[in-house]
Amino acid sequence: MIFTGQDQVSTVSGDISQRTRWLKLASLALPIVLFIFMVSALELAIKGNHNQLRNQQLQQLGKDIADLSRLLEQELNASIYLVNGLQAYVESKSGNLVAEEIAPWLTNLQARGRHIRNIGIAPDNRITYMFPLAGNEKAVGLYYPDNPKQWPDVEKVIQTRIANLIGPLPLEQGGNGLIYRSPVFLENDHYWGIISVVIDADTLFKRLFAEADEHGLVLNIRDLDSGKIVLNSDAVMGAIQTRQILEVPGHRWEITGAVEPLPMNSTLISLRIGGWLVALLTAILLARFLHSIKAHAQTLLALRENQERFTRIFTTSPQGLALLDDEGQWIEINASFCLMLGYTAPDIQQIRLIDLFAPEAQVQMLNHMQDIRNDYASHTDHSRQFEARLIRADEQWLMSFITLGICYRSNEETHWLLQVLDISERTRLDQLKNEFVSIVSHELRTPLTAIMGSLKLMASGKLEQNGSTEKILQIAVQNSEKLARLINDLLDMDKLIAGKMEFDSTTQLLLPLIEKALESNQAYAQQYQVSYRLQPPAGLPSVNVDAMRLQQVLTNLLSNAAKFSPPHSEILISLLLEPDRVQVQIQDQGTGIAKEQQHKLFKKFSQIDSSSTRQKGGTGLGLAISKELIERMGGSIGVNSSPGQGSCFYFTLPRVVTPEENKFAAPDIQKD
């Protein structure tokens, strides 16, 4: 029979539950209510007092961290303002500095900064001015590009034109420092040089530590952008923590403060322990007294609930489940099993289990059943899993993952549990993956073989310096370009799927774009001994497109037309103009494409011939990329083809009517 529901089991379970409900309530209510009342009153009082103390700590910690953040920001800003002022001075002097003029001024500025170690000015990336000079003589004349440790950071500042603060890092003159660098650009966007200030990180952080110690907290600073620890202190176990973000040039610092929570006082601890012990002892004594009364009723109810749970799982499972006897006759079948195989409940009762399997799988299934019988007594594994094809009611194949096992056995009968999982989609995806691997392997192997052969021949030294060498190099270059196109197609498809491809759409005439594409692909067409012919349109339509992406689409369609056209044939490119749209058609004279195969054309990694021995190369990505690009520009793409009549690939774009078109179109309207 079909296992349709759990009404009968639910009714029996409900009757038992109704009879035992009052007994359970009576046996549980008194100890639970008493225990909850005592514990709740105790915990509310204790937690209320303790949480109040923690909240006060957290509020004070937030204020302290805010104060420390402001202090750090003020100290850093002092150096930043100095560099900004010096940068303005350099710009006002057009980069023409005189050491005698700026030395007294910079010495005074450096003396005012409590944590400034030195100030460096590097026109053309060479440190020319250093204040103070004493102790920093080795830095004068340093050319940043010759210093591999500092040049990457300096180069980043120059390229981004954004000042940056790095560190802390060890200084050659001893100690640790923070370095703030700012690029200087003069008029006409001319790069002049770098201004840098070295901040004494040891004295700066020492002051922060002193301030943190005064507030009784532990301080940590982490660079969120690089993950680097700027300032680290010992963590407090179970500490109360708060965080604040500080924006510094080029980075975001996370300042974390932590304090050790105030311990619970001894009076509250004693009160909590005593209260819990009294409540627990009272509940245990009362529960033990009533336990013997309710034990039998609870056992019976649990048995019924387990039966109901199994029934619900069996009935509502999305997987096909069935119970059978040892002769393969149906005992119970869930609705998913019938739906999966396309049978109605009465029809499937007339079919034996063995008849649902494909002929080649019937022997396999019978062998598994016999193995399970043989191993049942001596093994704990009473099931087998295997893949097999089943026959649906519509005579279609269903690729399935079968789990078959004994779920119950006595001296008189054996019950089998059959689970069927539809893996048709997984099988289809595996096939698609295998086809993709075959295509890419073929497309990679062919050019790589040509390149390696060319390189080995040249490396052997047997080639003479004549035309053959140039030909070998040309083969290697052509195949390298083929590999590059394959990789570019894969990258473009990845960007399109992720939505990361950028479009720079502008309104422009369509015809020049087509003419440019024809000119670019002329050499490719000559390889296949075909020619392009552009049929002049009746007008000059404008479209809003990304010219580079449209060229990519046109190149894909034109190269495909040339590749699949017979030698000495002509490929016709024409435009169909409509009031609001324009359609570009590319008609070849190839063998054509059958209607049932056309759905594969614009799918990713799909080709009409996906075998590794196909005559025409390609990854199957060109048309899929073209479809995505055209649709992103507001258009559509398609094909009209029949076997033996060639193929016409086309794409349609929204037409933009410009003032120039209206001007030229007006006389024609009056004439009509």
Residue pairs with C-beta under 8 A, 6 or more apart in sequence:
1 330
1 331
1 332
1 333
1 349
2 332
2 333
2 334
2 335
2 338
2 345
3 311
3 314
3 315
3 323
3 332
3 333
3 334
4 315
4 335
5 311
5 315
6 308
6 311
6 312
6 315
9 304
9 307
9 308
9 311
10 308
12 304
13 301
13 304
13 305
13 307
13 308
16 297
16 300
16 301
16 304
17 301
17 304
19 297
20 294
20 297
20 298
20 300
20 301
23 293
23 294
23 297
24 294
24 297
24 298
26 290
27 287
27 290
27 291
27 293
27 294
28 287
28 290
30 286
31 282
31 283
31 284
31 286
31 287
31 290
32 283
34 279
34 282
34 283
34 286
35 279
35 280
35 282
35 283
38 275
38 278
38 279
38 282
39 275
39 276
39 279
42 271
42 272
42 275
42 276
42 279
43 272
46 264
46 268
46 271
46 272
49 268
50 264
50 268
53 262
54 240
54 261
54 262
57 240
57 259
57 261
57 262
58 240
58 242
61 217
61 240
61 241
61 242
61 257
61 258
61 259
62 242
64 212
64 215
64 217
64 257
65 217
65 242
65 243
65 244
65 255
65 256
65 257
66 244
67 211
68 208
68 211
68 212
68 215
68 219
68 255
68 257
69 244
69 246
69 255
71 207
71 208
71 211
72 204
72 208
72 246
72 255
73 246
75 114
75 115
75 199
75 204
75 207
76 165
76 178
76 180
76 199
76 248
78 112
78 113
78 114
78 115
78 116
79 113
79 115
79 116
79 180
79 197
79 199
80 163
80 180
80 249
82 109
82 113
82 116
82 119
82 197
83 163
83 180
83 182
83 195
83 196
83 197
84 182
85 109
86 106
86 109
86 119
86 121
86 195
87 182
87 184
87 195
89 102
90 97
90 121
90 184
90 192
90 193
90 195
91 184
91 186
94 186
94 187
95 123
95 184
95 186
95 192
95 193
97 121
97 123
97 129
99 129
102 121
102 129
103 129
103 131
106 119
106 129
106 131
107 131
107 132
109 116
109 119
110 116
110 118
110 119
110 131
110 132
113 197
114 203
115 199
115 200
115 203
115 204
116 197
116 198
116 199
116 200
117 171
117 173
117 175
117 177
117 198
117 199
117 200
118 130
118 131
118 132
118 136
118 139
118 197
118 198
119 129
119 130
119 131
119 195
119 196
119 197
119 198
120 127
120 129
120 130
120 131
120 139
120 194
120 195
120 196
120 197
120 198
121 127
121 128
121 129
121 130
121 193
121 194
121 195
122 128
122 142
122 144
122 193
122 194
122 195
122 196
123 192
123 193
124 192
124 193
125 143
125 144
125 145
125 154
125 193
125 194
126 141
126 142
126 143
126 144
126 193
127 139
127 140
127 141
127 142
127 143
127 144
128 140
128 141
130 136
130 137
130 139
130 140
133 140
135 173
136 173
138 172
144 150
144 151
144 154
144 194
145 151
153 164
153 166
153 179
153 181
154 181
154 194
156 164
157 163
157 164
157 181
157 182
157 183
157 194
158 183
158 191
158 194
161 183
161 185
162 249
162 250
163 180
163 181
163 182
163 183
163 249
163 250
164 180
164 181
164 249
164 250
164 251
165 178
165 179
165 180
165 248
165 249
165 250
165 251
166 178
166 179
166 181
166 250
167 176
167 177
167 178
167 179
167 199
167 201
167 230
168 176
168 177
168 178
168 201
168 205
168 230
168 231
169 176
169 177
169 179
170 176
171 177
171 198
175 200
175 201
175 202
176 201
176 202
177 198
177 199
177 200
177 201
178 198
178 199
178 201
178 204
179 196
179 197
179 198
179 199
180 196
180 197
180 199
180 249
181 194
181 195
181 196
182 194
182 195
182 196
183 191
183 193
183 194
184 191
184 192
184 193
184 194
184 195
185 191
185 192
186 192
205 231
208 219
208 231
209 219
209 233
212 218
212 219
212 233
212 257
216 259
217 257
217 258
217 259
218 233
218 234
218 235
218 236
218 239
218 257
218 258
218 259
219 231
219 233
219 255
219 256
219 257
220 229
220 231
220 232
220 233
220 235
220 255
220 256
220 257
220 258
221 229
221 230
221 231
221 232
221 253
221 254
221 255
221 256
222 228
222 229
222 230
222 253
222 254
222 256
223 229
223 230
223 251
223 252
223 253
223 254
224 245
224 251
224 252
224 253
224 254
225 250
225 251
225 252
226 251
230 253
235 258
236 258
236 259
236 260
238 260
238 261
239 258
239 259
239 260
239 261
240 258
240 259
240 260
240 261
241 256
241 257
241 258
242 256
242 257
243 254
243 255
243 256
243 257
244 254
244 255
245 252
245 253
245 254
245 255
246 252
246 253
246 254
246 255
247 253
314 321
314 332
314 334
315 334
315 335
316 334
317 334
317 336
318 336
319 336
319 419
319 420
319 421
320 334
320 336
320 337
320 340
320 341
320 418
320 419
320 420
320 421
320 422
321 333
321 334
321 336
321 337
321 417
321 418
321 419
321 420
322 330
322 331
322 332
322 333
322 334
322 337
322 353
322 417
322 418
322 420
323 330
323 331
323 332
323 333
323 407
323 415
323 416
323 417
323 418
324 330
324 331
324 353
324 415
324 416
324 418
325 331
325 413
325 414
325 415
325 416
326 413
326 414
326 416
328 352
328 353
328 354
329 352
329 353
330 348
330 349
330 353
331 415
333 345
333 348
337 348
337 420
338 344
338 345
338 348
340 398
340 420
340 422
341 348
341 356
341 390
341 392
341 393
341 398
342 392
342 393
342 394
343 351
343 393
347 393
353 365
353 418
354 362
354 365
354 366
355 391
356 390
356 391
357 364
357 365
357 388
357 389
357 390
357 391
358 388
358 389
358 390
358 391
358 397
360 389
361 388
361 389
361 390
364 386
364 388
365 388
365 402
365 404
368 384
368 386
368 404
369 404
369 416
371 384
372 382
372 383
372 384
372 404
372 405
372 406
373 406
373 414
375 381
375 382
376 382
376 406
376 409
382 405
382 406
382 407
383 403
383 404
383 405
383 406
383 417
384 403
384 404
384 405
385 401
385 402
385 403
385 404
386 401
386 402
387 399
387 400
387 401
387 402
387 423
388 400
388 402
389 397
389 398
389 399
389 400
390 397
390 398
390 400
390 420
391 397
391 398
392 398
398 422
398 424
399 422
399 423
399 424
399 427
400 420
400 421
400 422
400 423
401 420
401 421
401 423
402 418
402 419
402 420
402 421
403 417
403 418
403 419
403 421
404 416
404 417
404 418
404 419
405 416
405 417
406 414
406 415
406 416
406 417
407 415
407 416
407 417
408 414
408 415
409 415
432 605
435 605
435 606
435 610
436 605
436 620
438 610
438 611
438 612
439 605
439 607
439 610
439 612
439 618
439 619
439 620
440 486
440 619
441 612
442 612
442 614
442 617
443 482
443 486
443 617
443 618
443 619
444 483
444 486
446 479
446 617
447 479
447 480
447 482
447 483
448 479
448 483
450 475
450 476
450 479
451 475
451 476
451 479
451 480
451 483
454 472
454 473
454 475
454 476
454 479
455 476
457 463
457 472
458 469
458 472
458 473
463 469
463 472
482 617
486 619
489 619
489 621
489 622
489 625
490 619
490 621
492 501
492 552
492 621
492 625
493 604
493 621
493 624
493 625
493 628
495 501
496 625
496 628
496 629
496 632
501 632
503 546
503 549
503 632
503 633
504 546
504 548
505 544
505 545
505 546
505 633
506 544
506 545
506 546
506 547
507 542
507 543
507 544
507 656
507 658
508 542
508 543
508 545
508 547
509 540
509 541
509 542
510 540
510 541
510 542
510 543
510 545
510 575
510 582
510 584
510 653
511 537
511 540
511 541
511 575
513 545
513 547
513 550
513 551
513 554
514 534
514 554
514 573
514 575
514 584
515 534
516 551
517 551
517 554
517 555
517 558
518 532
518 534
518 558
518 573
520 551
520 555
521 532
521 554
521 555
521 558
521 559
521 562
522 532
524 558
524 559
524 562
525 531
525 532
525 558
525 562
525 571
527 562
528 562
528 563
528 565
528 567
529 567
529 568
530 561
530 562
530 565
530 566
530 567
530 568
530 569
530 570
530 571
531 569
531 570
531 571
532 558
532 570
532 571
532 573
533 570
533 571
533 572
533 573
534 573
534 574
535 572
535 573
535 574
535 575
537 574
537 575
537 577
538 577
539 577
539 661
539 665
540 661
541 575
541 577
541 582
541 655
541 661
542 655
542 656
542 657
542 658
542 661
543 582
543 653
543 654
543 655
543 656
544 633
544 634
544 654
544 656
545 633
545 653
546 633
549 629
549 632
549 633
550 629
550 633
552 625
552 626
552 629
553 626
553 629
553 630
553 637
553 651
554 584
556 622
556 623
556 625
556 626
557 586
557 626
557 649
557 651
558 571
558 573
558 586
559 622
560 622
560 623
560 649
561 571
561 586
561 588
561 590
561 647
561 649
562 571
562 588
563 616
563 618
564 588
564 590
564 591
564 616
564 647
565 571
565 588
565 589
565 590
566 589
566 590
569 588
569 589
570 589
571 586
571 587
571 588
571 589
572 585
572 586
572 587
573 584
573 585
573 586
573 587
574 584
574 585
574 587
575 582
575 583
575 584
575 585
576 582
576 583
576 585
577 655
578 655
579 655
580 654
580 655
581 652
581 653
581 654
581 655
582 652
582 653
582 655
583 650
583 651
583 652
584 650
584 651
584 652
584 653
585 648
585 649
585 650
586 648
586 649
586 650
587 646
587 647
587 648
588 646
588 647
588 648
589 646
590 646
590 647
591 643
591 644
591 646
592 641
592 642
592 643
592 644
592 645
592 646
592 647
593 601
593 608
593 639
593 641
593 642
593 643
593 647
594 643
595 642
597 608
598 639
598 641
600 606
600 607
600 608
601 608
601 623
601 639
602 623
602 624
602 626
602 627
602 637
603 620
603 624
604 620
604 621
604 624
605 619
605 620
605 621
605 624
606 620
606 624
607 614
607 618
607 620
609 615
609 616
610 620
623 637
626 637
626 651
627 637
630 636
630 637
630 651
630 653
631 637
633 653
634 653
634 654
635 651
635 652
635 653
635 654
636 651
636 652
637 649
637 650
637 651
637 652
638 649
638 650
638 651
639 647
639 648
639 649
639 650
640 647
640 648
640 650
641 647
641 648
